[in-house]
């Protein structure tokens, strides 16, 4: 039976890489809030970022219902950094009668920081080679985003991915 899988983890923990690996194993569609926001705006949204991200996320919930009804899995690559975000997602899909799993991706901090460094280098290279849109995460932004993350309790997630390393 098709289900929704939401991915939880800090920035650069490997969520997007994991989503792609999971997609290859299942009949799935990946819905990425970052990808949608990058298509909608050419610049940083600043104080409007959280509001627009929330609207994108809610749109994806409705879209996920349609996709699930066609028998395909849905992977939502968003991060679900707070307990409130996770609770809202669980409640939405529970009320819709849609099976859902939360996969928590957790990697050691040194590996995550190295992945972030590699990610930023790759994105900077892509930017110089083409008109690629991407979020570069500098140290100040990483610290600010990390402060928003609320580590889920074991009762909140269905699967924990330990020491997952993206390429």
SVG drawing of the C-alpha trace seen along z (x, -y; Angstrom):
<svg xmlns="http://www.w3.org/2000/svg" viewBox="-10 -40 44 42">
<polyline fill="none" stroke="black" stroke-width="0.4" points="0.0,0.0 1.3,-3.5 2.3,-5.8 3.8,-9.2 7.4,-9.3 8.4,-12.5 12.1,-13.2 13.4,-14.8 16.9,-16.0 19.2,-18.9 20.5,-20.7 23.1,-18.7 22.3,-15.5 21.7,-13.7 17.9,-14.0 17.8,-14.7 20.4,-12.0 18.4,-9.6 15.2,-10.6 16.7,-9.8 17.9,-6.4 14.5,-5.6 12.8,-6.8 14.9,-4.2 13.7,-1.4 10.0,-2.4 7.5,-3.7 7.8,-7.2 7.6,-10.9 9.8,-13.3 8.3,-16.6 11.0,-19.1 10.0,-22.3 13.4,-23.8 13.1,-22.9 9.7,-24.5 10.8,-27.7 13.9,-28.0 11.6,-27.9 9.2,-30.5 11.8,-33.1 15.1,-34.4 16.2,-35.8 16.3,-35.0 12.9,-35.6 14.3,-36.8 11.5,-37.2 8.9,-35.7 10.8,-32.4 9.0,-30.5 5.5,-31.7 6.2,-30.7 7.8,-27.4 4.6,-26.6 2.4,-27.3 4.5,-25.1 4.4,-22.3 0.6,-22.5 0.3,-22.4 2.5,-19.3 0.1,-17.7 -2.8,-18.2 -0.7,-17.0 0.4,-13.9 -3.2,-12.9 -3.7,-12.9 -0.5,-11.0 -1.2,-8.4 -4.6,-7.8 -2.8,-6.7 -0.9,-4.1 2.5,-5.8 4.6,-6.6 5.3,-10.2 8.6,-11.3 8.4,-14.8 11.9,-16.3 11.4,-19.2 13.3,-18.6 10.5,-18.8 12.7,-20.6 10.2,-21.2 7.9,-18.9 5.0,-21.2 5.8,-20.6 6.0,-16.9 2.7,-16.8 0.9,-18.9 2.0,-16.5 1.1,-13.4 -2.3,-14.9 -3.0,-15.9 -2.3,-12.4 -4.0,-10.6 -7.2,-12.6 -6.9,-11.9 -6.5,-8.2 -3.1,-8.1 -0.4,-5.9 2.7,-7.9 6.2,-7.2 8.7,-9.7 12.3,-8.8 14.8,-10.6 18.3,-11.0 21.0,-11.6 24.7,-11.7 27.7,-12.6 28.3,-16.3 31.7,-16.1 30.3,-14.2 27.4,-16.6 29.7,-19.6 31.9,-18.0 28.8,-17.2 27.7,-20.8 31.1,-22.0 31.1,-19.7 27.5,-20.7 28.4,-24.4 31.5,-23.9 29.4,-21.9 26.6,-24.5 29.1,-27.4 30.7,-25.5 27.3,-24.9 26.4,-28.5 29.6,-29.6 28.9,-27.1 25.2,-27.6 22.3,-29.6 21.6,-27.2 19.5,-28.2 20.6,-27.0 20.9,-27.9 24.4,-28.4 24.6,-27.8 27.3,-29.8 28.3,-29.2 26.1,-32.0 23.0,-30.6 23.9,-27.0 24.1,-28.1 20.7,-29.9 19.1,-26.9 20.6,-24.4 19.1,-26.4 15.6,-25.8 16.0,-22.0 14.3,-20.1 15.6,-16.5 12.7,-14.1 12.1,-11.6 12.1,-7.9 8.3,-7.9 8.1,-10.5 9.8,-8.6 9.3,-5.3 12.8,-4.8 16.1,-6.3 18.9,-6.4 22.2,-6.4 25.5,-7.5 24.0,-7.9 26.6,-9.5 25.6,-11.2 28.0,-11.3"/>
</svg>
